[in-house]
Amino acid sequence: MDMIGDVKCYHCGHISGQVEGTKDKKLVLTAFNPRPGYEGPKIGPGDQLRCERCQGPVFIEDLRRKPIEILPAVMPASPKQGKRSRGRAA
């Protein structure tokens, strides 16, 4: 199951971004998505996440299922209906 959660600082409460991962028996993180305007260090595999603002320790808050992207359904075009002719009596 795909999960997503906020990366929040223990010290100052700042949210640096979100992590994505999968959860079966344990959570396995696969990606860090920085917030818009993120100015912290670039995070790579094996790097320890720290707060962007104060470099404090962080935790994952509001862990939830990742929303499923729903594509708009393509509806078949309805046949064009011609205008009804109003017959005039001659």
MOPAC internal coordinates of N, CA, C and O (Angstrom, degrees):
PM7 1SCF
backbone

  N    0.0000 0     0.00 0     0.00 0    0    0    0
  C    1.4293 1     0.00 0     0.00 0    1    0    0
  C    1.5275 1   107.52 1     0.00 0    2    1    0
  O    1.2310 1   119.83 1   -47.95 1    3    2    1
  N    1.3290 1   117.93 1   132.05 1    3    2    1
  C    1.4624 1   122.72 1   179.84 1    5    3    2
  C    1.5183 1   109.74 1   -80.26 1    6    5    3
  O    1.2310 1   121.38 1   -46.27 1    7    6    5
  N    1.3428 1   114.97 1   133.73 1    7    6    5
  C    1.4657 1   121.67 1  -177.21 1    9    7    6
  C    1.5274 1   109.63 1  -125.27 1   10    9    7
  O    1.2310 1   121.07 1   -20.72 1   11   10    9
  N    1.3437 1   115.56 1   159.28 1   11   10    9
  C    1.4611 1   122.36 1   176.50 1   13   11   10
  C    1.5182 1   107.82 1  -145.41 1   14   13   11
  O    1.2310 1   120.18 1   -35.09 1   15   14   13
  N    1.3343 1   117.25 1   144.91 1   15   14   13
  C    1.4614 1   120.83 1  -179.92 1   17   15   14
  C    1.5174 1   111.23 1  -154.53 1   18   17   15
  O    1.2310 1   120.51 1   -22.60 1   19   18   17
  N    1.3248 1   116.64 1   157.40 1   19   18   17
  C    1.4587 1   122.67 1  -179.96 1   21   19   18
  C    1.5241 1   110.37 1   -83.51 1   22   21   19
  O    1.2310 1   120.58 1   -38.60 1   23   22   21
  N    1.3413 1   116.50 1   141.40 1   23   22   21
  C    1.4639 1   122.80 1   175.28 1   25   23   22
  C    1.5285 1   106.50 1   -95.34 1   26   25   23
  O    1.2310 1   120.59 1   -71.46 1   27   26   25
  N    1.3481 1   116.49 1   108.54 1   27   26   25
  C    1.4645 1   121.52 1  -173.51 1   29   27   26
  C    1.5254 1   110.43 1  -119.81 1   30   29   27
  O    1.2310 1   120.74 1   -36.55 1   31   30   29
  N    1.3372 1   116.19 1   143.45 1   31   30   29
  C    1.4582 1   122.33 1  -177.42 1   33   31   30
  C    1.5281 1   111.33 1   -82.07 1   34   33   31
  O    1.2310 1   120.73 1   -43.70 1   35   34   33
  N    1.3471 1   116.20 1   136.30 1   35   34   33
  C    1.4675 1   121.52 1   174.75 1   37   35   34
  C    1.5258 1   111.21 1   -67.39 1   38   37   35
  O    1.2310 1   120.10 1   145.31 1   39   38   37
  N    1.3395 1   117.42 1   -34.69 1   39   38   37
  C    1.4636 1   120.84 1  -173.70 1   41   39   38
  C    1.5196 1   113.54 1   -82.48 1   42   41   39
  O    1.2310 1   120.08 1   128.01 1   43   42   41
  N    1.3392 1   117.44 1   -51.99 1   43   42   41
  C    1.4699 1   119.45 1  -172.47 1   45   43   42
  C    1.5249 1   113.99 1  -111.86 1   46   45   43
  O    1.2310 1   119.37 1   171.98 1   47   46   45
  N    1.3330 1   118.80 1    -8.02 1   47   46   45
  C    1.4617 1   121.55 1   177.50 1   49   47   46
  C    1.5182 1   114.59 1    80.30 1   50   49   47
  O    1.2310 1   120.01 1  -175.74 1   51   50   49
  N    1.3260 1   117.60 1     4.26 1   51   50   49
  C    1.4664 1   121.80 1  -179.17 1   53   51   50
  C    1.5326 1   110.06 1   -68.94 1   54   53   51
  O    1.2310 1   120.46 1   -40.15 1   55   54   53
  N    1.3365 1   116.72 1   139.85 1   55   54   53
  C    1.4651 1   121.68 1   175.75 1   57   55   54
  C    1.5226 1   107.96 1  -100.53 1   58   57   55
  O    1.2310 1   120.58 1   -66.58 1   59   58   57
  N    1.3312 1   116.50 1   113.42 1   59   58   57
  C    1.4652 1   122.00 1  -176.83 1   61   59   58
  C    1.5210 1   112.96 1   -83.39 1   62   61   59
  O    1.2310 1   119.92 1   158.31 1   63   62   61
  N    1.3092 1   117.75 1   -21.69 1   63   62   61
  C    1.4569 1   121.24 1  -178.83 1   65   63   62
  C    1.5143 1   110.22 1   164.44 1   66   65   63
  O    1.2310 1   121.15 1    24.49 1   67   66   65
  N    1.3214 1   115.41 1  -155.51 1   67   66   65
  C    1.4607 1   121.33 1  -179.51 1   69   67   66
  C    1.5237 1   109.57 1  -131.42 1   70   69   67
  O    1.2310 1   121.41 1   -28.67 1   71   70   69
  N    1.3188 1   114.91 1   151.33 1   71   70   69
  C    1.4577 1   120.76 1   172.92 1   73   71   70
  C    1.5151 1   108.35 1  -112.25 1   74   73   71
  O    1.2310 1   121.39 1   -31.82 1   75   74   73
  N    1.3258 1   114.95 1   148.18 1   75   74   73
  C    1.4552 1   121.54 1   175.20 1   77   75   74
  C    1.5133 1   107.67 1  -119.48 1   78   77   75
  O    1.2310 1   121.16 1   -28.40 1   79   78   77
  N    1.3100 1   115.39 1   151.60 1   79   78   77
  C    1.4499 1   119.56 1   178.42 1   81   79   78
  C    1.5094 1   111.40 1  -170.90 1   82   81   79
  O    1.2310 1   121.68 1     6.04 1   83   82   81
  N    1.3203 1   114.40 1  -173.96 1   83   82   81
  C    1.4569 1   120.59 1   177.72 1   85   83   82
  C    1.5157 1   108.53 1  -121.35 1   86   85   83
  O    1.2310 1   121.05 1   -30.63 1   87   86   85
  N    1.3051 1   115.59 1   149.37 1   87   86   85
  C    1.4562 1   120.29 1  -179.36 1   89   87   86
  C    1.5178 1   109.18 1  -131.87 1   90   89   87
  O    1.2310 1   121.42 1   -61.81 1   91   90   89
  N    1.3019 1   114.89 1   118.19 1   91   90   89
  C    1.4572 1   120.90 1   169.50 1   93   91   90
  C    1.5227 1   105.65 1  -115.50 1   94   93   91
  O    1.2310 1   120.33 1    91.19 1   95   94   93
  N    1.3207 1   116.97 1   -88.81 1   95   94   93
  C    1.4642 1   119.90 1   174.01 1   97   95   94
  C    1.5172 1   110.44 1   -92.95 1   98   97   95
  O    1.2310 1   120.57 1   149.65 1   99   98   97
  N    1.3467 1   116.51 1   -30.35 1   99   98   97
  C    1.4598 1   119.49 1   175.24 1  101   99   98
  C    1.5276 1   108.13 1  -138.92 1  102  101   99
  O    1.2310 1   121.01 1   -20.02 1  103  102  101
  N    1.3191 1   115.67 1   159.98 1  103  102  101
  C    1.4558 1   121.40 1  -177.66 1  105  103  102
  C    1.5251 1   110.10 1   -81.38 1  106  105  103
  O    1.2310 1   120.32 1   -51.71 1  107  106  105
  N    1.3211 1   116.99 1   128.29 1  107  106  105
  C    1.4579 1   122.82 1   176.41 1  109  107  106
  C    1.5240 1   107.04 1  -118.73 1  110  109  107
  O    1.2310 1   120.75 1   -66.43 1  111  110  109
  N    1.3478 1   116.17 1   113.57 1  111  110  109
  C    1.4577 1   120.41 1  -178.27 1  113  111  110
  C    1.5189 1   110.34 1   -79.61 1  114  113  111
  O    1.2310 1   120.80 1   -43.28 1  115  114  113
  N    1.3324 1   116.08 1   136.72 1  115  114  113
  C    1.4586 1   120.50 1  -177.19 1  117  115  114
  C    1.5193 1   113.67 1  -118.81 1  118  117  115
  O    1.2310 1   119.32 1   158.61 1  119  118  117
  N    1.3419 1   118.90 1   -21.39 1  119  118  117
  C    1.4672 1   120.20 1  -176.76 1  121  119  118
  C    1.5208 1   111.00 1  -155.74 1  122  121  119
  O    1.2310 1   121.16 1   -32.58 1  123  122  121
  N    1.3354 1   115.38 1   147.42 1  123  122  121
  C    1.4616 1   122.41 1   171.65 1  125  123  122
  C    1.5182 1   106.97 1  -114.85 1  126  125  123
  O    1.2310 1   120.67 1   -56.26 1  127  126  125
  N    1.3278 1   116.33 1   123.74 1  127  126  125
  C    1.4605 1   122.06 1   178.26 1  129  127  126
  C    1.5221 1   108.22 1  -110.37 1  130  129  127
  O    1.2310 1   119.90 1   -74.63 1  131  130  129
  N    1.3489 1   117.80 1   105.37 1  131  130  129
  C    1.4605 1   119.53 1  -178.66 1  133  131  130
  C    1.5234 1   111.63 1   -65.62 1  134  133  131
  O    1.2310 1   121.33 1   -26.29 1  135  134  133
  N    1.3239 1   115.06 1   153.71 1  135  134  133
  C    1.4645 1   119.80 1   178.03 1  137  135  134
  C    1.5252 1   108.69 1   -68.18 1  138  137  135
  O    1.2310 1   119.54 1   -19.50 1  139  138  137
  N    1.3519 1   118.49 1   160.50 1  139  138  137
  C    1.4659 1   120.10 1   175.22 1  141  139  138
  C    1.5295 1   109.83 1   -59.44 1  142  141  139
  O    1.2310 1   119.75 1   -47.78 1  143  142  141
  N    1.3145 1   118.08 1   132.22 1  143  142  141
  C    1.4553 1   122.58 1  -179.00 1  145  143  142
  C    1.5163 1   114.09 1    86.32 1  146  145  143
  O    1.2310 1   119.75 1  -172.08 1  147  146  145
  N    1.3232 1   118.08 1     7.92 1  147  146  145
  C    1.4693 1   123.03 1  -179.11 1  149  147  146
  C    1.5246 1   110.03 1   -56.19 1  150  149  147
  O    1.2310 1   120.50 1   -49.10 1  151  150  149
  N    1.3438 1   116.64 1   130.90 1  151  150  149
  C    1.4627 1   121.40 1  -179.33 1  153  151  150
  C    1.5278 1   112.50 1  -122.19 1  154  153  151
  O    1.2310 1   120.19 1  -168.69 1  155  154  153
  N    1.3132 1   117.24 1    11.31 1  155  154  153
  C    1.4612 1   121.18 1  -179.86 1  157  155  154
  C    1.5153 1   111.43 1   -78.99 1  158  157  155
  O    1.2310 1   120.63 1     3.21 1  159  158  157
  N    1.3333 1   116.40 1  -176.79 1  159  158  157
  C    1.4674 1   120.05 1   180.00 1  161  159  158
  C    1.5261 1   111.22 1   -68.83 1  162  161  159
  O    1.2310 1   120.99 1   -28.17 1  163  162  161
  N    1.3262 1   115.71 1   151.83 1  163  162  161
  C    1.4637 1   120.49 1   176.30 1  165  163  162
  C    1.5235 1   107.72 1   -68.91 1  166  165  163
  O    1.2310 1   120.74 1   -47.91 1  167  166  165
  N    1.3179 1   116.19 1   132.09 1  167  166  165
  C    1.4631 1   121.91 1  -177.15 1  169  167  166
  C    1.5225 1   109.24 1   -98.54 1  170  169  167
  O    1.2310 1   120.90 1   -50.64 1  171  170  169
  N    1.3252 1   115.88 1   129.36 1  171  170  169
  C    1.4566 1   121.25 1   177.94 1  173  171  170
  C    1.5181 1   110.14 1  -120.36 1  174  173  171
  O    1.2310 1   120.24 1    -4.04 1  175  174  173
  N    1.3336 1   117.14 1   175.96 1  175  174  173
  C    1.4665 1   120.61 1   179.34 1  177  175  174
  C    1.5306 1   110.99 1   -58.03 1  178  177  175
  O    1.2310 1   120.34 1   -48.30 1  179  178  177
  N    1.3074 1   116.96 1   131.70 1  179  178  177
  C    1.4577 1   122.60 1   178.72 1  181  179  178
  C    1.5174 1   114.64 1    85.94 1  182  181  179
  O    1.2310 1   119.69 1   171.12 1  183  182  181
  N    1.3360 1   118.20 1    -8.88 1  183  182  181
  C    1.4640 1   121.01 1   178.38 1  185  183  182
  C    1.5181 1   110.13 1   -75.55 1  186  185  183
  O    1.2310 1   121.14 1   -32.22 1  187  186  185
  N    1.3289 1   115.43 1   147.78 1  187  186  185
  C    1.4615 1   120.56 1   178.47 1  189  187  186
  C    1.5245 1   108.83 1   -87.17 1  190  189  187
  O    1.2310 1   120.60 1   -50.74 1  191  190  189
  N    1.3134 1   116.47 1   129.26 1  191  190  189
  C    1.4608 1   120.57 1   177.04 1  193  191  190
  C    1.5205 1   109.80 1   -74.71 1  194  193  191
  O    1.2310 1   120.69 1   -46.40 1  195  194  193
  N    1.3226 1   116.29 1   133.60 1  195  194  193
  C    1.4583 1   123.11 1   175.06 1  197  195  194
  C    1.5268 1   107.17 1  -131.64 1  198  197  195
  O    1.2310 1   120.71 1   -16.23 1  199  198  197
  N    1.3180 1   116.25 1   163.77 1  199  198  197
  C    1.4561 1   121.25 1   178.54 1  201  199  198
  C    1.5274 1   109.98 1   -64.19 1  202  201  199
  O    1.2310 1   121.20 1   -45.77 1  203  202  201
  N    1.2961 1   115.31 1   134.23 1  203  202  201
  C    1.4632 1   121.26 1   178.66 1  205  203  202
  C    1.5298 1   111.06 1   -64.61 1  206  205  203
  O    1.2310 1   120.23 1   145.32 1  207  206  205
  N    1.3230 1   117.17 1   -34.68 1  207  206  205
  C    1.4643 1   121.77 1  -174.04 1  209  207  206
  C    1.5280 1   112.95 1   -83.36 1  210  209  207
  O    1.2310 1   120.12 1   128.00 1  211  210  209
  N    1.3604 1   117.37 1   -52.00 1  211  210  209
  C    1.4705 1   120.35 1  -172.07 1  213  211  210
  C    1.5280 1   113.74 1  -116.88 1  214  213  211
  O    1.2310 1   120.32 1  -179.42 1  215  214  213
  N    1.3327 1   117.00 1     0.58 1  215  214  213
  C    1.4695 1   123.23 1  -178.17 1  217  215  214
  C    1.5276 1   112.72 1    64.06 1  218  217  215
  O    1.2310 1   120.52 1  -159.84 1  219  218  217
  N    1.3307 1   116.61 1    20.16 1  219  218  217
  C    1.4562 1   121.31 1   178.27 1  221  219  218
  C    1.5233 1   112.17 1   -77.79 1  222  221  219
  O    1.2310 1   120.32 1    -7.60 1  223  222  221
  N    1.3319 1   117.00 1   172.40 1  223  222  221
  C    1.4657 1   121.24 1   178.23 1  225  223  222
  C    1.5253 1   110.48 1   -70.39 1  226  225  223
  O    1.2310 1   120.88 1   -28.96 1  227  226  225
  N    1.3112 1   115.92 1   151.04 1  227  226  225
  C    1.4651 1   121.04 1  -177.59 1  229  227  226
  C    1.5248 1   110.89 1  -123.11 1  230  229  227
  O    1.2310 1   121.33 1   -16.75 1  231  230  229
  N    1.3205 1   115.06 1   163.25 1  231  230  229
  C    1.4595 1   121.76 1   174.31 1  233  231  230
  C    1.5170 1   108.22 1  -139.09 1  234  233  231
  O    1.2310 1   120.86 1   -14.47 1  235  234  233
  N    1.3154 1   115.97 1   165.53 1  235  234  233
  C    1.4636 1   121.09 1   178.76 1  237  235  234
  C    1.5190 1   107.95 1   -95.02 1  238  237  235
  O    1.2310 1   121.06 1   -57.26 1  239  238  237
  N    1.3222 1   115.57 1   122.74 1  239  238  237
  C    1.4590 1   121.59 1  -179.64 1  241  239  238
  C    1.5226 1   108.94 1  -115.12 1  242  241  239
  O    1.2310 1   120.96 1   -28.05 1  243  242  241
  N    1.2996 1   115.77 1   151.95 1  243  242  241
  C    1.4669 1   122.51 1   175.16 1  245  243  242
  C    1.5297 1   111.54 1    56.89 1  246  245  243
  O    1.2310 1   120.84 1  -131.12 1  247  246  245
  N    1.3288 1   116.00 1    48.88 1  247  246  245
  C    1.4609 1   120.60 1   177.54 1  249  247  246
  C    1.5206 1   108.52 1   -69.48 1  250  249  247
  O    1.2310 1   120.85 1   -53.07 1  251  250  249
  N    1.3211 1   115.98 1   126.93 1  251  250  249
  C    1.4637 1   120.86 1  -175.32 1  253  251  250
  C    1.5251 1   109.85 1  -148.52 1  254  253  251
  O    1.2310 1   121.63 1   -13.39 1  255  254  253
  N    1.3295 1   114.48 1   166.61 1  255  254  253
  C    1.4624 1   119.40 1   175.51 1  257  255  254
  C    1.5185 1   109.32 1   -65.44 1  258  257  255
  O    1.2310 1   121.15 1   -39.16 1  259  258  257
  N    1.3088 1   115.41 1   140.84 1  259  258  257
  C    1.4614 1   119.86 1   177.19 1  261  259  258
  C    1.5233 1   107.71 1   -73.03 1  262  261  259
  O    1.2310 1   120.27 1   -47.90 1  263  262  261
  N    1.3360 1   117.09 1   132.10 1  263  262  261
  C    1.4672 1   119.04 1   179.90 1  265  263  262
  C    1.5242 1   110.99 1   -62.46 1  266  265  263
  O    1.2310 1   121.21 1   -38.58 1  267  266  265
  N    1.2916 1   115.30 1   141.42 1  267  266  265
  C    1.4616 1   120.88 1   178.10 1  269  267  266
  C    1.5179 1   107.63 1   -81.55 1  270  269  267
  O    1.2310 1   121.13 1   -50.04 1  271  270  269
  N    1.3297 1   115.44 1   129.96 1  271  270  269
  C    1.4565 1   118.90 1   178.16 1  273  271  270
  C    1.5206 1   108.17 1   -75.51 1  274  273  271
  O    1.2310 1   121.39 1   -60.74 1  275  274  273
  N    1.3038 1   114.94 1   119.26 1  275  274  273
  C    1.4611 1   120.09 1  -179.12 1  277  275  274
  C    1.5214 1   108.08 1  -101.86 1  278  277  275
  O    1.2310 1   121.37 1   -59.98 1  279  278  277
  N    1.3116 1   114.98 1   120.02 1  279  278  277
  C    1.4541 1   119.55 1   178.53 1  281  279  278
  C    1.5198 1   108.75 1   -81.78 1  282  281  279
  O    1.2310 1   120.29 1   -36.27 1  283  282  281
  N    1.3136 1   117.06 1   143.73 1  283  282  281
  C    1.4594 1   118.39 1   179.17 1  285  283  282
  C    1.5246 1   110.13 1   -63.13 1  286  285  283
  O    1.2310 1   121.52 1   -44.89 1  287  286  285
  N    1.2993 1   114.70 1   135.11 1  287  286  285
  C    1.4600 1   119.63 1   179.62 1  289  287  286
  C    1.5218 1   108.93 1   -71.53 1  290  289  287
  O    1.2310 1   121.24 1   -41.96 1  291  290  289
  N    1.3013 1   115.23 1   138.04 1  291  290  289
  C    1.4605 1   119.65 1   178.32 1  293  291  290
  C    1.5183 1   106.95 1   -90.39 1  294  293  291
  O    1.2310 1   121.68 1   -63.06 1  295  294  293
  N    1.2926 1   114.39 1   116.94 1  295  294  293
  C    1.4570 1   119.90 1  -179.84 1  297  295  294
  C    1.5258 1   108.43 1   -90.38 1  298  297  295
  O    1.2310 1   120.44 1   -41.85 1  299  298  297
  N    1.3181 1   116.77 1   138.15 1  299  298  297
  C    1.4601 1   118.14 1   177.26 1  301  299  298
  C    1.5243 1   109.65 1   -64.51 1  302  301  299
  O    1.2310 1   121.56 1   -37.66 1  303  302  301
  N    1.3110 1   114.62 1   142.34 1  303  302  301
  C    1.4636 1   119.01 1  -179.86 1  305  303  302
  C    1.5222 1   108.96 1   -67.42 1  306  305  303
  O    1.2310 1   121.48 1   -44.93 1  307  306  305
  N    1.3080 1   114.78 1   135.07 1  307  306  305
  C    1.4658 1   118.07 1   178.48 1  309  307  306
  C    1.5237 1   108.03 1   -77.74 1  310  309  307
  O    1.2310 1   120.60 1   -34.84 1  311  310  309
  N    1.3226 1   116.47 1   145.16 1  311  310  309
  C    1.4668 1   118.57 1  -179.91 1  313  311  310
  C    1.5260 1   109.58 1   -62.88 1  314  313  311
  O    1.2310 1   121.59 1   -38.57 1  315  314  313
  N    1.3211 1   114.56 1   141.43 1  315  314  313
  C    1.4612 1   118.27 1   179.25 1  317  315  314
  C    1.5179 1   108.46 1   -69.39 1  318  317  315
  O    1.2310 1   122.30 1   -45.91 1  319  318  317
  N    1.2826 1   113.21 1   134.09 1  319  318  317
  C    1.4570 1   117.87 1   178.78 1  321  319  318
  C    1.5201 1   107.23 1  -100.71 1  322  321  319
  O    1.2310 1   121.29 1   -52.97 1  323  322  321
  N    1.2929 1   115.14 1   127.03 1  323  322  321
  C    1.4628 1   119.48 1  -179.86 1  325  323  322
  C    1.5186 1   110.73 1   -70.56 1  326  325  323
  O    1.2310 1   121.99 1   -21.00 1  327  326  325
  N    1.3011 1   113.80 1   159.00 1  327  326  325
  C    1.4583 1   117.98 1   178.28 1  329  327  326
  C    1.5159 1   108.18 1   -71.24 1  330  329  327
  O    1.2310 1   121.87 1   -38.68 1  331  330  329
  N    1.2881 1   114.03 1   141.32 1  331  330  329
  C    1.4611 1   117.51 1   176.52 1  333  331  330
  C    1.5218 1   107.95 1   -75.67 1  334  333  331
  O    1.2310 1   121.71 1   -46.00 1  335  334  333
  N    1.2775 1   114.33 1   134.00 1  335  334  333
  C    1.4667 1   116.80 1   178.58 1  337  335  334
  C    1.5165 1   108.01 1   -85.90 1  338  337  335
  O    1.2310 1   122.27 1   -44.55 1  339  338  337
  N    1.2660 1   113.26 1   135.45 1  339  338  337
  C    1.4662 1   117.96 1   177.78 1  341  339  338
  C    1.5218 1   106.51 1   -93.41 1  342  341  339
  O    1.2310 1   122.06 1   -76.65 1  343  342  341
  N    1.2586 1   113.66 1   103.35 1  343  342  341
  C    1.4587 1   118.17 1  -177.73 1  345  343  342
  C    1.5295 1   111.39 1   -69.45 1  346  345  343
  O    1.2310 1   121.67 1   -46.77 1  347  346  345
  N    1.3115 1   114.42 1   133.23 1  347  346  345
  C    1.4611 1   118.84 1   177.65 1  349  347  346
  C    1.5215 1   108.13 1   -98.71 1  350  349  347
  O    1.2310 1   122.10 1   -41.97 1  351  350  349
  N    1.2673 1   113.58 1   138.03 1  351  350  349
  C    1.4601 1   117.66 1   177.62 1  353  351  350
  C    1.5213 1   107.61 1   -76.14 1  354  353  351
  O    1.2310 1   120.61 1   -50.86 1  355  354  353
  N    1.3070 1   116.43 1   129.14 1  355  354  353
  C    1.4581 1   119.86 1  -178.38 1  357  355  354
  C    1.4828 1   112.31 1   -87.62 1  358  357  355
  O    1.2310 1   120.10 1   180.00 1  359  358  357

